[in-house]
Amino acid sequence: MIKSKAYDFVKLHRRGVNRVGVFLLFLLISMAFHSLFFIAPFSDTLMGEHAPLFFSGYDARFQLLPSDYLLSNALKDGSFWSFSMGLGGDVFTGTTFYCSTSIFFYFEYLLKLIFGDISGSYFVLSIYQLIISILKQSLTLFFTYSLLRYERRSISSSLVGTMIYGLCPWFALYSVRVGFMTGAMMWIPLCILAFKKYQKSGNWITLAVACAFMIGNNFYFGFISGVFLISYFLIFSFEKGERLRLYLLKVLKLVGVGLVALLLSAVCFLPAMNGLLGADRTQAYFDTSLLMAKGYAAIIYEYLFSTTAYFSFPSFVILALVLSFSKMPALCRKKCILAGVWLILWTMPIIHGFFNGMSYKTDRWIYILIFAIAYGAADWLDELKKLKWIKKYCALLIFAMLLLFYTREQRGLGAFEKLKIHLKLPLILSYALNIIVIVIIAVYATKFIEKHKLKKLCSGAIVLCVLVSCLVIAMGMYARYSEKSLGRNESQSLIAGSAELETVNKSLIPAENDFYRVEDEAINTAQERSETRSYVNGNYTVSDYNSQIPSNIHQWIKRKLNVYAPLDNPSYYRGFDGRRFLETAWGVKYKLNGDEIPFGYKDISPESGSVKIYENTLNTGFDMWYERFIAQAELEKLDYAQRDAVLLQAAVVEGKATSSAPAYEDATSTTALQPEDFTLSNCTLNGDTLTANKGAELIYKIPKQEEAGEFLFSLKIKSLEDKDFDLTVNDKSVRRYNDKYDYAYKSDEFSFRLAGEAQELKISVTEGKYRLEKLRIAFNSYEKLEEWIGELNAVNIKNLSIKNGKITGTVDAPRAGLLALSMPYSKGWSLKINGKRAELKEVNGVFAGIELSAGHSDIKLSYFPPYLLLGLIITALTALSLLAWCKHKTLREIVNKWKI
């Protein structure tokens, strides 16, 4: 008895040691896979003088890295709300698409917390993200290998299948570029491994927990992986000759497990879905086609075996075609069905759109197809090794592969000579290694290598060829898509701006008892996507770049007020185009890098330095006091310039009757423009149809204005050919994409702010045919601006404190009114007035407002993400229920054992 227990202990110990050894092996392989990245920072000293090679592209540099930085600092401060996130936002909910529910992010956060690097530079952050990328890949390799070995695949075949998946080019493409995407790969093999153990032992709790982590890690990829797992469970739950009733019962049990997993992930899932449903991401064109475009069949081989973007499977997979389906083991047949189903689905455009939320086609889900092939490849390789007659087909298959390889140019794919050297050589080497693998497999079972050692040697050669093939393609891709390594200061300036600009921005962070915003004109006009610079600098800004911008902010800026933006994209906004009344309402106090001093500003730029700083002397601060109200229906009758003027005079609040009408007519004069008002050049205008030739221009002479103010020109323009076009008004241009473009915002109305001294309106448009409507130019006078600001500042919050998502202060109001705060309305805010709960109002469709009666009021506001507490309660109750179930089951087993 004692001897048996000792044997079991030694066996378990050895198994644990073996698993650690396997993981360390995959860790080394992953480090080799990332070699170009970590060679740069670690080449000179422990941390080097350079940042890792960095993927070019806007999302990685200007959206994901700053979001990671912002969330890390918010967690350290114990805050879920940040005024550095655009106009103010829910950091947890706003980053659920990237990192806030990811287990990998929290592991990274823990490391940074331990080593004191939470507020580290971009250089430090990139080092941590490189470490996390290596960890994710190592775990992906480890769990895939463990799954295949659990299914009793040979070591060599398990390694090959593992590398096809874990070392795929798709991982290389996104590993440190859009890292949250590769975080989805680990959960597929882990969930399937849990499913296998569930089938064997009936332990469904492990499966539920694994699926819960998959869903919670990222709701978007949780959905994609969940659909794949459903197909897997349906296929692999079926047994030949099984009664339908029994099969349906097994499926029903799995549905129950899925529901438990969903409940366990509620703390992540509910806030994420709230953020997704509350974002203003208009639905792009959804292609419902079942078949790919003409000519797709000619290049499908390249996608599978020669592309550097996603797959590049070892070409031996083609040899699986010679296997007899009927003679395969049952498990191998199921894997063939799984791979075949997903290969067919991959060729259907409607599936690509389905996995993107019934939106535009995307290949983000392609990792599940790669897994389906890799999962089957291990079985196919083991089966191929059993065949002695495969060499009869080898020459034909190799010839076909070479033919496809050397006819790339004839099939419209371009010759290898046209590729850059860092991609051409890896591709050629990878292709040669794939052919070597086929040759080895073709002669594997011949009498020449029947000896055991030679078979092991051939198996090792196959593994080595596949490994080298994966590594060289990864390195080629890194070299192709990455930028050179950058110095510490240079890498930091990518996000935060130059050292001087970073210093200026950080000097303009409001104190706890103050509030103001900073607008950087360089962000508004730059080609670089620097809208998230405040994420790192910590100041309060008026720009954002985020996939989950709340709809009330986005709609207000881009539709209700129609603020100019260079692109019709749903993921960002940049300031207010210099519209003075909007800037005033949002509390803009400082403007940087402007070409001219705006009305009511003064130049406070330092004598030395290149950054210009202008200070607003007509500023509302954090709050605006309203005693007049206007109905929403009445507001919608006004043009955009009139809405600007009304904003500083009256508020729209649900349930509030219209009081004395605001005097917007005294400030705004609007002129509707007719075709005859324009001088035309290289175009014709018949009614509302504009036919533009190359260099088309429409010019309108603007009447001179005697008083200070600004012009706002608005128009509605629609391409009758549904194609991209550029619209330029004076010195401002906007790109309008066609309605089928992936990131089109689909807005046909555009407004442009012009200086009050402007003498000419010049409209230029790309060659084409358009419908031109609602052309109007309005003038907003600044004459009453100071008077309005005085009224808005009649009542202010005193003893103001803004810190870590909590706002406190006191108000002494001479009469009843409404205090609108310069922050977006969100349901996550809780309001107390004099210690009693009160309702926070939505003002003008976007501001948070407090209704106050006359007298003294103590105000307290605190923020907590909507549905996070509910999700936490559901997760906790579900976890406790599972724990109780486990204890009850264990107790019952002990009782039954004693009875025996």
N, C-alpha and C positions, 0 to 999 in steps of 0.2 A: 504494500500500500504506500509506504513512505518512498520506496524506490520509484514507484509509478509517478508520484507527485513530483519527485525530483526530476524525473525524465521530462515531465510536462513543462516544468519550469525552465529547464535547459532548452527545450524545444522552442518555447515562447521567446526566450532570451535571444536565441540564435535568429529567430524570425525577425525580431525587433532590430537586431544589428544589421541583418541583411537589408531591411527596409531603409534604414538610415544610410547604408552604403549606396543603395540605388538612388536615393534622393540626392546624395552628394554628387553622384555621377551626373545626374541631370542638372544639378546646379552648375557644375563645371561646363557642361555642354551649353547651357544658357548663357554663361559668361562669354564663351567663345562666340555664340550667336550675337551678342551685344558688343563684341570686341571693339568695333569702331567708336562706340560711344564712350566706353570707360577707359580706353587707351589715352584719350585726350586729357581728361582731368587728373589721371593718376600717373602720367608719364614722367613729370619732372619731380614732384614731391608727393607727399601723401594726398594732398588735395590739388596739387598742380596750380598752374596760373591760368588755366583755361577752363571754360565750361565744356560739357560734352558737346559733340556734334548735335545740332538741333535741326529737326525737321522744319523746312520752310512751310509756310501755310498759315493762314490767319487763325484758324480755330485753336491750334496748339499754343501758339504764342500769345494771342490776345484774348482768348476766351477761357481756356481750360486752366492754364497755369495761374492766371490771376484769381480764378474762382477757388482754386485749391488754397491759395494764399489767404484770400478773404475769409473763407470758412474756417481755416485753422485759427486765425486770430480772433474770429467771433467766438469760437468754442472756448478759447483761452480766457476771453473776457466774460464768458457766461452770457452771451447775447445772441439772439436770433434775428435781430434787426440791425441794419447798417445803413446810414445815410451816405456811405461811400459807394453803395451799390445803386448807381443811377440816381434817381430822385429820392431814393430810400426804398429798401426792399427787405423781404424775408430771405435771409441768407440760406437757411436750411431748405426751404421749399424751392427757392430759385436755383439751387444747384443740385437738385435731386437727379436731374438728367446726367450730371457729370460725376458727382462724388459724395454728396452728403449722406447717402444710405449705403455706401460701398464699404465692405469690410476691409478692403485694401487701403482705402483712404484712412480709416481709423488706425490701422496698423502703422501706416506712415506717420500719422499724427502722434501716435504714442512714441515712436522713435524720435521725432523732432522734439517732443516734450521732454523726453529723458535727456537729450543732449543739448537742450536749450536753443533749438533752432526754429522755433515757431515763427518768429518774425525775421527769419533769415532772408538773404538776397535771392534773386532769381537763380544765381549760380548754385547756392546751397539747395534750393528747392529742386533744381534739375538733377542734382546728385541723388536726392532721396527718391525722386520719381524713377530714376534709372535703377536703383536698388529694388523698388517695388516691381518694376517691369520684369526684372530677372527672377524675383520671387514668384510672380504670377506664372511665368513660363515654366519654371521648375516644378511648381505644383501641378500645372496642366500636364506636363510630361509624366510626372510621378503617378497621378491618378489614372491617366490613360494606360500606362504600362501595368499598373496594379489590376485594372479591369481586365485587360487581355490575359494576364497571367492567371487571374482568378478563373477565367474561362479555359484554362489549360492550353493556351497557345504556346508554341515554342518560344524560347528566349529571343532568338534572332527575329522571328516573325513579329513578336510583340514589340521589339525595339523598332522595327521598320514601321509598323502601324503607328506607334507612338510618335515617331519623328515626322511622319507625313502630316500628322495633325498638329503636334506641338511646335514644330519648326517650320510651319507653312509660311509662305511669303506674305499671307494676309496678316499674320502676327508681326512680321517685320515692318510691314507698311504702317501699322497703327500702334506699335509697341510703346513708343514715347511721343508719338504724334497726337493720337487720340486714345490715350491709354485706357479710358473707361470702357472702350469697346472690347479690348482684348481681355478685360476682366471677366467677360462672359464665358470664356472658353473652358475654364477649370470646372465649372459646375456640371457640364454635360456628362463627362465620364464619372464624376463623383456621384451624381444622381442615379446613373445606370448601375454603378457598383452597388449602391444602396438597394436598388430594385432587385438585383440578382440575389442579394442576401435576404431580401424580403421573400422572394420566391422560395428560397431554401429553408428559411427558419420561421417565416411568418412575422418577423419583426418589422412592422410598418412604421414605427416611430422614427427610426433612423432615416427612412425614406422621406417622411414628412418634414423632418428637420432639414435634410439636404435640399429638398425642393424649396423650403421656406427661405433658406439662405440664397438660393438662386434667384427667387423672385425679389427678395429684399435688396440684394446687391445692386440691382438696377432694374427698374420697372419695365423699361423699353426692351432690354435684352432678356429680361425675365419672361416677357410675353413671347418673344421669338423662340427662346429655348423651350418654353412650356409647350408651344405648338409641336415642336420636334419631339419632345418627350411623350406627348400624347400619341403621336404616330408610332413611336417606339413601343410604348406599352401595349397598344392595340395589336401590333404585329407579334411581339414576343410573349404576349400572354396566351396566344392561341396555341393549342396542341392538336396535332393531327388525330382525327377520330373523336375529338371531344364534343360533348353535347353543347348545343347553343346556349341552353339555360345555364350551364356551368360557366361557360365563357363570359356570358353577360354578367353573371354574379361576380366574377373576378374583376371585370371592368368597373362594375358598380363600387366595389371595395376601393379600387384605385381612385375613383371620383371622390370618395370620402377622404382618402389620404390627401388628395389635391386640395380639398376644402380646408382641411386641417392646416396644410402648408400655407394657404392663403391667410388664414386667421393668425398663424404664427408670425407672418411677415407684415401684419397690419400696421405696425409702428413705422415701417418704411413705406408700405404700399399706399396707405390712405393719404398722407401728405403729398406723396409724389403724384398721385392721380389728381389731387386738388390743384397742384401746380400746373399740371398738363392741361386740365380742362379749363383752368382760369387764364391760360396764356392766349395771346392773340396770334396764333399761327394759322393763317388762312389755308384752307385746303388747296393744294396744288392739283395739277392735272393728274387724274387717276386713269392709267392705261389699262383697260379691261381686255386687251388682246390676249388670246390664248397661244398665239404663235409669235416667235421672234420675227424681226424684219427679214426681208429677202436678203439672201447672201450669208445669213448667220451660220448655216450648215458648213460653209466653206472655212470658217474660222473656229468652229467649236473645238477642234483638236488643239489649237493654240491656247485657248482658254484653259484647257485641262492640263496640258503638258509642257507648254513653252512660255506661258505668260509669266510676268514678274509681279503681277498684281495680287493674285489670290491663291492659285492652286499649285501648279507645277508638280503634279503627282509624279512619282517615279513611274516610268513608262511600263514597268512590268504589269501594272494594273490591267493593261490591254490584254495581256495573256490570260486573264481570267475568263475571257470569251471562249477559250478552248475547253473549259471545264464543263463537265456534264452536270446540269442542274439536278437531275433526278438521282445522281449518285452521290451528291454532296450530303454531309451530315445535316441534320435538321437546323442546327444553329447557323451553319454557313448559308443555307438556303434563305433563312430569315434575314440575314445580313445582306444578301443579294437583293432581296425584295426591298429592304429599307433604302439601300443605295440607289436602286433603280427608280423608286418612287421619287426620291429627292432630286435625282438627275433630271427626271421628266419635269418636275415642278420648277427647277432652275431655268428651264428653257421657256417658261411662260411669263410674259410681262406682268400679268395680273397678280401673280404671286409676289413679284418684287414690290409692287405697290401695296399689296395686302400687308406685308411685313413692315411697311412704313406707315401704318395707320390709315389705309385706304388713301394714300397720297402718291407722290411721285415715286418712280422706280429707284430702288437703291439696292446695292449689294452688301449692305451691312450684315445681313443674315447669312452670308455665304459660309461662315465658319461651321454651320451645322451640316452643310453639304460636304465640306472637307472632312468633318468627323465621320459622316456616314461612309465615305469612301475609305478613310483610314481604318475605321473599325472593321470593315470587311476585308481590307487588304491583308491583314494578318492571317485570316482564315484562308484567303485565296492563295497566299504564298505557301502556307503549309500544305494545301491541296496540290499546288503545282509541283511541289517537291516529290510528291508520290508518283507523278506521271513519268513514264519512260519514253513516251512517244511525242512529247512536246517539241523535240528538236525538229520534227518534220514541218512544223509551222513557223519555226523561228526565222528562217531566211525571208519568208514572205512578209512577216510582221516587221522585221527590221527594215526591209526594203520600203514598205509602206511608210514607216516612220521617217526614214531619210527623205523620201519623196515629198512628204508633207513639210519637212524641215527646210528643204532647199527650194521649195516653190512658194515661199512666203511672199516674195515680191509679186509674183504672178497672181496671187490671191489677194493682193491689195494690202498686205501687212508690212511691206517694207523690208529691205534686205538687212542682214546683220551689219553690213559695212556702214550703214547709216546710223547705227547706234553708237553711243559714246563708249569709250574703251572700258570704263568701269562696269558697264552692264553687258557689253558684248562678250567679254572673256568669261564671266561667270555663267552666262547662258550657254555658251558653246561647251564649256567644261561640264556643266550640269547635264546637258544633252548627251555628251559622250559617256558620262557615268551611268546614265539611264540605259543606254544601249549595252554597256558592259554587264549591267545587272541582268538584262534579258539573256545575254549569252551564257552567263553563269547558271541561270535557272534552266536554260535549254539543255545544258549538259549535266545538270545536277544529279540526275538519277541514272546516268550511264554507268557501265561497268568500270569505267576508268576511275571514278571517284567513289566506288562503293565502300572503300575503307572509311571507318568512322572518323578518323582524324581529318581526312580530306573533306568529308562532308561538313565538319565543323569549320574548316578553313574557308570553304565556299560560303557557308552561312555568315561567317564573320566578314567576308569580302562584300557580301550584299549589304550588310549593315553599314559597313564603312563607306561604300559608294553612296548610299542614300544619305548618310550623315554629312559627308563632304558636299554632296549636291545641295542639300538644304542650307548649309553654312555659306557656301560661296554665293548662292542667290541672295541670301539675306544681306551679306556684306555688299554685294553689288547694288542692292536696293538702297541700303543705308548711304552708300557713296553717291547714288544718283539723286536721292530726294533730300539729303541732308545738306546743311550749310557747314562751312568750315567751323572749327572750334573757335570760340570767341574769348577774349580777355574778360576778366571779372567785371570791370566797369562797362565794357561794351555790351556784355550780355545783360547786365542790369538795365541799361538804357533802352533795350528793346521794348520793355514794358513800361518802366517808370519815367522814361524820357532822359534827356541829358542830365549830367550831375547837377548842373545849375538849375534846370527846370525841376528836378526832383527836390532840391533844397527849397526852392520857392514854394512848391506845392505843399511840402510838409510844414513850412512856416505859416501856411494859411489854413491849418486845421483848427476849427473853432474850439475854444475852451468849453469846459462843461457847462458854464453859465451863459454861453453865447451860441448863436446859430447864423450861418450865412453859407452861401454857395459860391463856387468858383467855376467860371466857364473859360475853357481854353480854346481860343479860336484855331490854334494849330491842329487840334483834334477834329474840329468841324470841317476843315478844308484839306486835311492830309489824305493821301492815298492809303497810308497805313491805317489799320483798324485799331486805333488807340483809345477806344471809348471806355475801356476798363482800367485806364491808368490810375484812377482814384482807388481801385481795389488795393493797389500796392502802396500808393502815396498816402492814403488815409484821409484825404480832404473830401468835402461834400461837393459833388459835381452835378452836371445836368445831362450826362451821356451814359449809355450803357450798351453792352454787346452780350446778349444772353439768349439762349434758346427758349427761355420760359419767362419773358417779360410779361407781367400781368396785363390783362386786356384793358383794364380801366386806364392805365397809363398810356399804353400803346395806341389805343383807339382815340384817346383824347388828343394826343400829339399829332397823329397822322391822319385822322379822319375828322374829328370834331373841330380841330383848329387848323388842320391841314398844313403843318409845319414842313418846310422844305427839307428834303433829304436827298443826297446824291444818288441813292439806289432805292428801288422799291422792294426792300428786303424786310421780312418780318422779324429779324433778330436783333435790330439795333435802332437807336435814335441818337441824334447829335444836337443837343442844345435847341435853341428856339429861333435860329436864323437871324439873330439880332433884333427880334421883335420886342420892343421896349416894354410893352405892357405885360407880356408873358414873363419876361425876365424878372420884372418887378414882383409879380404875384408869387414867383417861386423863390424869392429871397436871394437873387444873385447880387453879391456885393463886390466881387472882384472879377475882372476879365483879364485874361493873359493873351499876349501875342497878337493883339489887334492892330490893324493897319491905321486906324484913326480912333480918336478919343470919342466915345459915344456921348450923347446928350445926358447931362447930369452926372458924368463921371469926371474924375480928376486923375492926372498922371502922377503916380507915386513910384515910378520905376527908379531903381537905384542908379547912381551915376555910372557905376561900373557894371558890366554884365549885358547880356543880349536879350534877356526876357523882359518884355514890357508888361507893366502892371497898372491897371486902371481901377480906381475905387469908386463905387457907386455912392453918391451923396443923397440919392433919393431912393431909400431902401425900406422895405416893409419888415424885414427881419423874419422871425419864425411864425408870425401870426397876422391875420387881417380881420378887422372888426366890421361886420356887416349889420346894417339895420334895414336895408332894402332888399327885396327879393323879386325874382322874376320867374315865371313859369317856364318849364322845359320846352313846351310847344311854342311859346313866344320866342324863346332864344333860338330855336331851330329855324325860324323865319329869317334870321339875320345872316349877313354874309360874314366871312371870316374876320375881316377888319373890325366890324361892329362887335363881334363876339370878344375880340381883344379888349375893346374899350369897356364893354359891359363888365368884364371880369374884375375891374378895379372899382366897380360901383355897386354891383348887386350880386346876390348869390342865388343859385338854383338849389333848393332843398325840397325833397319829397314831403308833401303835406303842408308846405308853407304857401300861403296865398300871396298873390302878387301885390306888392305895396307900391309906393310912389315909383314910377317908371324911371329907370336910369337915363341920363341925358347923353346917350351915345351919339345922337344926331349932332350935338354941339361939337363933338370931337372928330367925327368921321364923315367924310364926303366920298361917295362912290359914283363912278362913271362907268356905264356899260359901253363897251367898245364895239363898233360896227365894222364890217369889212372895209368900208370907204374911209375909215379913220387911219388905215395903214398904207404905207408905201411898200409895195411888193417887189421882191427881187428874186428871180429864178423860181417862181412859184405862181400858182393861180388860186384864187379863193372864190368859189361859186357857192353862195349861200353858206352852208356849214361844212362844205367839202374843200379841203386843202390838198392840192396836188403839188408836192415839193420836188424840185429837181436838185441836183447837186449844188450846194452853196445857197440853199433857199433861206431868205430872210424876210421878216415882216417888221417894219419900223413904225413906231408911233411917237410923235413929238409930245412930250409931257408938259402941260402948262406949269409955269413957274409958281411956286408957293412962297408966300411972304413970311410965314411963321415956321418955327421949328416943328419937325415931325418926320414921318416915314411913309413911304408908299408900300402898298401890298397889291401885287398883281396876281390875279388868279385866272385860271382857265381850265377847261375840260378838253382833253385831247385823246383820241382813240385811233389806233392804227387799224385801218380797214382791211389790211392784209395780215393782221395778227403776227407781226414780226417785231423784233427788238428795234428800238429807236432811241436816239439821243435828243433831248430837248434842252436848249440853252437859252436863258433869258439874261441878257447883259453878260455878266461874268460868272453866272451860276449855271451848272449843267446837272441834268438828272438822266439816268439811264432807266428806261422803262422796258422791262423784259416782256416777251410774249407770254400769253396766259398759260402755256404748257411748260414754261420754264420752272425748274424745281423750286427756286426760291423767290418766285414772283409774289408780290404783295397784292397785286391786282387793284390798283387805285388809278383812276383816270383823271382825277382832279389834282392840280398842282398849284402851289402858291409860292411867290418869291418876294421877299422883302427887298425894297430898293431904298437907297438913301433919299432923304427929303430934298437933297440938292440935285437929284437926277433930272436930266433934261431930255432923255431919250429912252424909249423902251425898244429893245432889239430882240426879236425872237428868231432863233435858228433851229432847224429841225432836220433830221436825217432824211435823205431821199425816200419818197414813198407817198402813199395816199392816206389822208386822215380825216376824221370828223372833228371839227373845231367848234366848241360851244362855250357859252358862259364866260366870255372874255370880259373882264372888268378890272379897273384899277381904282383903288381906294386910297385916300390920304388920311392918316391918323395924326391929329395935331397933339403936340406935347403941352399945349398951353395950360391945360388943367391937371397935368400929371402931379404937380406938387400939391395941389388942393386935394386930389383924390387920396394921395398917400397920407396926408394929414388926417383925413377921415378914417382911413384904414388903421392908422396908428392911434386912434382916439382911445382905444382900450388895448392894453398889451399884457402878456404874462410877465409878472414880476418874480424875482427869486427863481428864475428859470434854471433847471438842471436837466441835462440830456446825457444819459450815460447808460450803456449796456442794455438798450432796449427799454429803458424806463425814463419817463418824462414827468417832472413835477414842477409846480409853480403855483402862484396865487394870482387871482384876478379881482380887481375892484371895478365893477361895472356900474355906471350911473343909471343905466336903464337896461332893459332886456335886449338881447341881441344874439348874434352868432359869431363865434370866434373860429375862423378857418385857419388851419395849421398848414404850413408849407411842407407838407408831406403827403404821400399818397394814402388814400383810404384803404384799409384792409380789415377784414373780419377778425384778424388775430389780435387786434388791440382791445384791451379792457380799460374802461374809463370809470373813475370814481370822482365824484364831486362832493366835497365835504364828508368824505368817508362812505358815501352811498353810491351804489352802482348806478350808472347812467348810460344812455345810448350814445354811441359815437355816430355822427351823421356823415353821410356822403354829400359833399358840397361840390357843385359844378361838375359832377360826374367823375371827380378824381381826388379832390382834397378831403382830408379828414376835418370834421367840424364839431364844435362843442356848443350846444345851446345853453345860454346862461341867463339867469334872471338878475335883476338889479341887486347889487350888494357884493359882499365878499365871498369868494369861492376858492377853496383849496382843490387843486386839480392834480390827479395822479393817473398816469397812463402807463401800462405795461404791455409788453408784447410776448405772445407765445404762438407758434405756428398753428394754424387751423388744422384740426384732425390729428395732430401729433399726440395729444393727450388721449384722445379716444383710441387711436391706434395702439398706444402704449398699454392702455387698460385691456384691450382685446388680446394683445400679444401676451401680456402677463397672465391673464385668466386662462388662456389656452395652454401656456407653458405649465402653469400650476396643475391644470387638469391632467395633462400628460404625465406630470410627475406623480400625481396621485394614482393614476392608472398603473404606472410602472411599479409603485410600491405595493399596490393592491395585488397585482399579478405575481410579484415576488413572494409576498406573504402567502398567497394561495398555493403557490408551488411548494413552499416550505411545509405548509399544513398537509398537502397531499403526500409529500415525501414521508412525513412522520406517520401518516396513516398506513403507508405501505410497510 
